[in-house]
Amino acid sequence: MGNYLNQKRIVEFDIHDPVKNLWRSVLCLSIEDAIKIKHKFLKYERNTRSPEIDYVMEPNIDFARVCEYAGLNHNMIRRNVLNLFKKMENKEDVILPWKRLTGGEIYQ
């Protein structure tokens, strides 16, 4: 039988920790910004760099510190965003959880 604690979502552990919630919000906003800009670059077929994408994708101490304050592993976050960007580049359907960004619809 599996361990129930391993099946819980992050929100179920830290829902009453306002500091972690604040840093997770900061992290979500930075990832949302990177996704929006990546989408614009793909839409207009531009292959340029942006500070928003670099902040999430390139190793840097600030991103690692924000992830640490949020109680998350920065390598895992970076790997997941990279996988998302690859799906976007391959024109695969991507469902994003952020309502502000897509309304929960499929992002193409």
N, C-alpha and C positions, 0 to 999 in steps of 0.2 A: 504494500500500500504506500502511495506517495506521501510525501510530507506536505501538509496543507499550507505551511508557511511559504514554501517555494512557489505555490500557485497564486499567492496574493499579489495584487497589483501594487505598485509603488504608493499610490494614493492611500491605500488602506493602512499603510504603516505610519505615515507622517502627516496625516490630515490636520493635526492640531499643532504643527510646528510652523509658526508664521515666518520664521527666518528662512527655512528651506523652501517654503512656498514662494517667498519673494524671489529667491535666487532661481527657482525653477521657472518663474514667470520671465525673468530676465533671459534665461537660456532659451525659452520658447520664442520670445520676440526676436532674438538674434538668429535663430534657425529659420523662423518665418521670413525675415528680411532676406536671408541668403536664398531661400527657395523662390521668393518673388523675383529676385534679380536673375537667378539662374533661368527661370522661366522666360523672362524678357530676352535674355541672351539667346536662348534656344529658338524663341519665336522669331527673332529678327536675324538669326544666323550670325551672331557676332561671337567671336571667340576672344573676348577681352577679360581682364581680371578686374575684380572689385574688392574693396576692403571688407565688405560684408561676407562674401564667400570665403575670402582668405582667413577671416577671423574664425570661421567654423572649421575649415578644411586644413589649414596649415597649423602644425604644432606651435602653440604659444602658451606662455605661462598664464596670461589673463583668462583664456578659455578654460584651461585646466583648473584654475582657482575657482571660477564661477561654478564649474561642474562639481568641484569638491564641496563648495558651500551648499550646493543643491543636493548633495549626497549621492551623486551619480559618477560613473566612471567616464572620464573624458574620451578615452579610446573607444569605448563602446558607442558613445554618442556620435563621434566622428565617423566611425565605421558605418553606422546606420544611415547617416546623412549621405555618405559617399554612395551607399547602395541605392538610396533614393535618387540621387543625381544620375546614376547610371541608368536607372529605369526611365527617368525623364529623357535622357539622351537617346535611349532606344525606342522612344515613343510608346512605352508600355503604359497601361492605365494605372494610375496611382491614386489611392484613396487617402486623403490627408484628414487628420482628426480635427484640425483647427477650423472653427466656424467662421472666424474673421477672414480666413484665407479663401476658402472654397465653399463654405456652407455644408461641408461633409460630402460633397459630390465628388465624382471622379475627375481628376485633374489631368488634362492632356496638354 
